[in-house]
Every structure is written in C-alpha cells, then in structure tokens.
Amino acid sequence: MPSNDKNQSTAIVFILLGFSEYPELQVPLFLLFLTIYVVSVLENVGMIVIIKINPKLHTPMYFFLKHLSFVDFCYSTIVMPILLENLVVEDRSIAIKACITQFSFGIICVTTEMVMLAVMAYDRFVAICYPLLYTGSMSPKLCALLVTMAYSWGLISSIVLTYSLLVLSFCESKVINNFVCEYSVFLSASCSDKHFSEIMLFIFANLSVFCTLIIILTSYLLIFITILKMHSARGRYKAFSTCASHLTAVTIFYGTILFLYCIPNSKNSWLVVKVGSVFYIVVIPMLNPLIYSLRNKDVKETFRKFMDFKMISQ
C-alpha cells in the first residue's frame, strides 16, 4: 500500500495559475518581471563586488550586507525563472518533486534573511549603544559565527519542513492560485494525516518570525533610548542615519510578511495575496541594495570608480 501511495504521489502535478486570469497582461508582466529580475541580479551581485573590492567596506555591517545580497540573489533566482516561464507558456504544470524543491530552497533563503536582518539589528545596537567596544565585540570570528548561524537555521528549517512534506501522500493534482509553491498548497492536496506537518509549520514559522522580530524590536528599542540620551543633535542624526537603511529594509520585509499572514482566506483575497507575494518575492530583493546604497557615500563612490574603470577598459 505505501508503494502505491508513493507511485501515485509521483504522478501528481501542481498547476501554477500565476496571472493566467489576465491574458492581456501576460506580455507586459513578463517584460516587467524580467526587467526587475535583471536589475535585482545586477544590484545584488554589484553590491557583493563593491563590498569585496573596497577596503573601507570591510566592516561587520557590510559583511552582513554582502551575505544579505547573496541571499536575495538566490531567492529571486529560485522563483523568477518559473514565474517568467509561466507567463509565456500554456502548460503551467510543475512536478510535485520540482515544487517541493523550489519550496525547500525558498525556505532556506527566507529564513536565512530573517536571521540575517536580526543579526544586522544586533550589529547596529552594539555600534550605537557601545561604540567604544564595537571593534572588539564584533570581531571577524563572531561575525562569521553569526552568519553561519543564519545559514544553519535556514538549512535546519528547510530540512524539517521539507521532510514534513515528504511524509505526506498526494491523491490528486492541485491547482495553485499563485506563482510560487506554498506549504498550504501541499497540505490541501494531501490525502494523508497532516497533523505532524501542521505542527512543524506552526513551530518553525512562528519561531523564525517572532524570535527574529523580538531581537530586532529589542535592539531598536535600546537604540532609540540611547539616541534620546544623546545631547548633541549632530550625534543623534548620525546615529539615526546609521541604522535608517536597515530599519527601512526591516519594515518593508516584516511588514509584507505580517500583511500576508493577516489576509483572510477567501477567494476575493487571492489577488491581494499575489500582489503581496510579488512585492515580497520579486520587488524586495531589488529594493534592498538600493536602500543600503542610496544613503552611503562609500558605496556610491566605489560604484562610480568601478564604472569609470569599466569605461576606460573598454
């Protein structure tokens, strides 16, 4: 019997509807998403290169930012090719193994980014609240350990949640009213006991979101208290500008996640879910490099010199 269930699940396919209900928008959406994806790749790879070649940016903050850009690049690359393909083909089916694989790698990136944002909040907390101890506290060894912790938790979360899907049996093909493989779709398509999978999702999703959010909120609360105690207006402005980019990125990232969590499960909400998912999966990886570079003179100066060098070389 288990063998039959396994064979049956292997034959199951999911159909990613994407934006197929708007046929007149398929080509414009393809061009728009392709442009966003290309810009996102160039920005994130460019950010990694700029941080690597500029000695001034070899600091803990930019060490974490380099890894954040890498995670954003990986996440958009996992999702965007399938999204773009589904906008130009009629057959939008995806094998269940491919869908689980996309979900698995996506969870690694999303969870790692959550932890990375929390680590960056801690870095800003140490830099502003204990500036004299910053160099010694945020040592290269500690920074490497924190980054390793972020990737490790992303990998652990992915392994556990992927395993919780692999133990399920699927009895019918399922239409996904989205452009990405989601955990809820696997649960709705399963014809076996889902109790274990639901518990794992509840534990790891809430643990990742709320633990990292608590670290971020606590760090910024202490930062805010420290800034209020500063007597110099120039010092307060400098402290605020130091963490403004990260705070903006955190607000957009977690704001979108919490917004998607709060949307009621109804047919009328699917368009809102898709738009929110587009912003969360497609737009944010493109925005992060812009957010961190617009207010940073060193990044802009390095980019300008890099472009001048490329033009001279040509």
Beta strands, then each sheet from edge to edge (+ up, - down):
strand 1: 13-16
strand 2: 93-95
strand 3: 174-176
sheet 1: 2+ 1- 3-
end
